[in-house]
Amino acid sequence: MARLVQCVMLKREAPGFDRPPYPGELGRRIYESVSREAWARWLQHQTMLINEYRLTPIEPKARKFLEAEMEKFFFGTGSSKPEGYKARESGE
């Protein structure tokens, strides 16, 4: 049976992770209060950020930026889309 969490993003109980999906303190917070569904939303948003800002995730500066955006996405005011961003017609 899936572990349930009170998801901070969905504002309801939903299936969570079996172990933290990210290292460190932020990973622990995500494990405790972010559902798999909300994490999937983050992964889509993160992909958009990487593509729009042309980030290289292996670079420390890019990783720090993405971690800060992840923190905002789940526990802050939300992560914004880049200025002038327009979703593709495919539904992004």
C-alpha positions as CSV (number, residue, x, y, z in Angstrom):
1,M,0.0,0.0,0.0
2,A,1.3,3.5,-0.9
3,R,2.4,5.8,1.8
4,L,0.0,8.8,2.0
5,V,1.0,12.4,2.7
6,Q,-0.9,15.6,3.2
7,C,0.4,17.3,0.0
8,V,1.2,21.0,0.4
9,M,0.6,21.6,-3.3
10,L,-2.6,19.6,-3.9
11,K,-4.0,20.5,-0.5
12,R,-5.3,16.9,0.0
13,E,-4.0,13.5,1.0
14,A,-2.2,11.7,-1.8
15,P,0.3,9.0,-2.4
16,G,3.8,10.0,-1.4
17,F,7.3,8.6,-1.8
18,D,8.9,5.5,-0.3
19,R,12.2,7.5,0.1
20,P,13.2,11.1,-0.4
21,P,13.3,12.0,-4.2
22,Y,16.0,14.6,-3.6
23,P,19.0,14.8,-1.2
24,G,19.4,16.8,2.0
25,E,17.0,18.8,4.1
26,L,14.9,19.9,1.1
27,G,14.5,16.2,0.1
28,R,13.3,15.4,3.6
29,R,10.7,18.1,3.5
30,I,9.5,16.9,0.1
31,Y,9.3,13.3,1.3
32,E,7.2,14.4,4.3
33,S,4.7,16.7,2.5
34,V,4.8,16.4,-1.3
35,S,2.9,13.8,-3.3
36,R,4.1,11.9,-6.3
37,E,1.5,13.8,-8.4
38,A,2.9,17.2,-7.2
39,W,6.5,16.0,-7.9
40,A,5.5,15.1,-11.5
41,R,4.2,18.7,-11.9
42,W,7.6,19.9,-10.6
43,L,9.5,17.7,-13.1
44,Q,7.5,19.2,-16.0
45,H,8.1,22.7,-14.6
46,Q,11.8,22.0,-14.1
47,T,12.1,20.7,-17.7
48,M,10.6,23.9,-19.0
49,L,13.0,26.0,-16.9
50,I,16.0,24.0,-18.1
51,N,14.9,24.4,-21.7
52,E,13.9,28.1,-21.6
53,Y,17.0,29.2,-19.7
54,R,19.2,26.7,-21.5
55,L,20.5,25.4,-18.3
56,T,23.1,22.6,-17.9
57,P,21.9,20.7,-14.8
58,I,25.4,19.4,-14.1
59,E,26.7,23.0,-13.5
60,P,26.7,24.1,-9.9
61,K,25.1,27.4,-10.7
62,A,22.2,25.8,-12.6
63,R,21.7,23.2,-9.8
64,K,21.6,26.0,-7.2
65,F,19.0,27.9,-9.3
66,L,16.9,24.8,-9.8
67,E,17.0,23.9,-6.1
68,A,15.9,27.5,-5.2
69,E,13.0,27.2,-7.8
70,M,12.0,23.8,-6.3
71,E,11.9,25.3,-2.8
72,K,9.6,28.1,-4.1
73,F,7.5,25.7,-6.2
74,F,6.6,23.6,-3.2
75,F,7.0,25.7,-0.1
76,G,7.1,29.4,-1.2
77,T,5.2,31.7,-3.6
78,G,5.6,29.3,-6.5
79,S,8.2,29.2,-9.3
80,S,7.5,31.6,-12.1
81,K,7.7,30.9,-15.8
82,P,10.4,32.9,-17.7
83,E,9.4,36.3,-18.8
84,G,7.7,36.1,-22.2
85,Y,7.3,32.3,-22.0
86,K,4.5,30.9,-24.2
87,A,3.5,27.3,-23.9
88,R,3.6,25.2,-27.1
89,E,0.3,24.2,-28.6
90,S,0.9,20.6,-27.6
91,G,-0.3,21.5,-24.1
92,E,2.9,22.4,-22.2
